[in-house]
Amino acid sequence: MAVVERFAVPARGVGLPDYSAPQPLGAVPVGPTYTLTNMAELAVRLGSINTFDRRGDVVWFDDFESGAINKWENLVHISPGAVTPSAVMARNGAFSAMFTGAGVAPTGTGIYHYERFPVLGLVGFEASFTLQIGLDRVEFLSDFFDGADSRFFGVRYNQATQTLEYVDRLGAWVPLATGLDIFGYISLFHTIKFVVDLRSNQYVRCLLDNRSYPMANIAGQVVVGAPAVPCWRILAASLSDTVTGVVNYMDDIILTQNEPERSI
């Protein structure tokens, strides 16, 4: 009598298996039976940009596929530059945001987005970026205004010093990790994500590509008595201290809430 082998269900690194072991019908196996109970994996297969770190619930994102920067406000950071949609490079789809520095140094360009004030808890900010020749830093700020106080958090990769830095409780940039020689290439997008806890006004973790950095008990900056209309404001910027006209690209910016409380 022939032995009927069931379909093996391999272990997966993310989520659940997307098919189950079939039940035999007589001597003929039926399957595989596709169930895909992991909805995050299903979303990715259907084209979601949320592929880097799927933890948390997405509350807003911009993949720049509209071919416009109309969800953002242009910020002239140091000298006049420009942020425009570009079909030259993209992490996904056809478009990204192109940051073009001015013709004088130092130069920096950035964009702001305003979102509703989130439910108090753990929230995340994720972005993907390239590292072009002549670029010194990419910065990502996440600011919260509750109508009474202001809370400021931020991370940046300093290509000039190969350092990952964050905004401390005094508003200064301080090192989180050093000696990070991240490869810069015109079409290579790196991804960074950091999570903060608005209940304690502290960082939780920071992810940069395949690296994870615990940030438990590290406080962000809180300015008491600095009222503003309640909102969540994010900033993405590219800066160069010595080279003029630097062009850099960013894509797939994601905001999340209900992040888990793991430190890595």
MOVEN-V310359 format. One record per backbone hydrogen bond with DSSP energy under -0.5 kcal/mol. CO is the residue of the C=O (numbers start at 1). NH is the residue of the N-H. E is the energy in kcal/mol with one decimal. If there is no record, write none. Layout:
BEGIN
co->[CO;CO]
nh->[NH;NH]
e->[E;E]
END
This chain:
BEGIN
co->[2;3;8;17;18;18;20;23;24;25;27;28;29;32;33;33;37;38;39;40;41;42;43;44;49;56;57;60;62;64;69;73;75;75;79;79;82;84;86;96;96;97;97;98;98;99;99;100;102;107;108;108;109;110;111;112;113;115;121;121;122;123;124;125;126;127;128;129;132;136;136;137;138;139;140;141;142;143;144;145;148;149;150;151;152;153;154;155;156;156;157;157;158;158;162;163;163;164;164;165;166;166;168;172;172;174;177;179;180;183;185;187;188;190;191;192;193;194;195;195;196;196;197;197;201;202;204;205;206;207;208;211;213;215;217;218;221;222;223;223;225;231;232;233;234;235;236;237;238;239;239;240;240;246;248;249;250;251;253;254;255;255;256;257]
nh->[4;5;10;37;35;36;33;30;26;28;29;25;31;34;20;35;39;42;43;44;45;46;48;47;51;58;257;255;253;67;72;112;77;110;78;108;100;98;96;86;98;99;250;84;100;101;248;82;245;240;77;78;238;75;236;73;234;232;123;198;259;196;256;194;254;192;251;190;135;159;160;239;157;237;155;235;153;233;151;231;226;146;223;144;221;142;167;140;158;165;138;159;162;163;180;158;165;176;177;156;168;174;171;168;174;166;164;181;182;185;188;189;190;129;209;127;207;125;204;205;123;198;201;202;220;197;215;195;213;193;211;208;206;218;219;203;152;224;150;226;227;145;115;143;113;141;111;139;109;136;137;106;107;101;99;130;97;128;62;126;59;60;124;57]
e->[-0.6;-0.6;-0.7;-0.6;-1.0;-0.8;-1.2;-0.5;-0.7;-1.7;-0.5;-2.5;-0.5;-0.7;-2.2;-0.5;-1.1;-1.8;-2.5;-2.0;-2.2;-1.3;-2.3;-1.7;-2.0;-0.5;-2.1;-3.0;-2.2;-1.5;-1.4;-2.6;-1.0;-1.8;-0.6;-0.6;-3.2;-3.6;-1.9;-2.4;-0.5;-0.6;-2.2;-2.2;-0.6;-0.5;-2.4;-2.2;-3.2;-3.0;-1.0;-1.2;-2.8;-3.0;-2.0;-2.6;-2.5;-3.4;-0.6;-2.8;-2.0;-2.4;-2.0;-2.0;-2.3;-2.7;-2.3;-3.5;-1.8;-2.2;-1.3;-2.6;-1.8;-2.2;-2.4;-2.1;-1.5;-2.8;-2.7;-2.0;-0.8;-1.9;-3.1;-2.8;-2.3;-2.9;-1.9;-2.5;-0.6;-2.7;-1.7;-0.9;-1.3;-1.7;-2.7;-3.2;-0.5;-3.7;-1.8;-2.0;-0.5;-2.5;-1.9;-2.6;-0.6;-2.3;-2.7;-1.1;-1.5;-0.6;-1.4;-0.6;-0.5;-2.5;-2.6;-2.4;-3.4;-1.9;-2.8;-1.1;-2.3;-0.6;-1.5;-1.4;-2.2;-3.4;-2.3;-2.5;-2.8;-2.4;-2.4;-2.1;-1.9;-1.7;-0.6;-3.1;-3.2;-0.7;-2.2;-0.8;-0.5;-2.6;-3.2;-3.4;-2.0;-1.9;-2.2;-2.3;-2.4;-2.1;-2.1;-0.6;-2.9;-2.7;-3.5;-2.3;-3.0;-2.1;-2.2;-2.8;-2.6;-1.3;-1.8;-3.4]
END
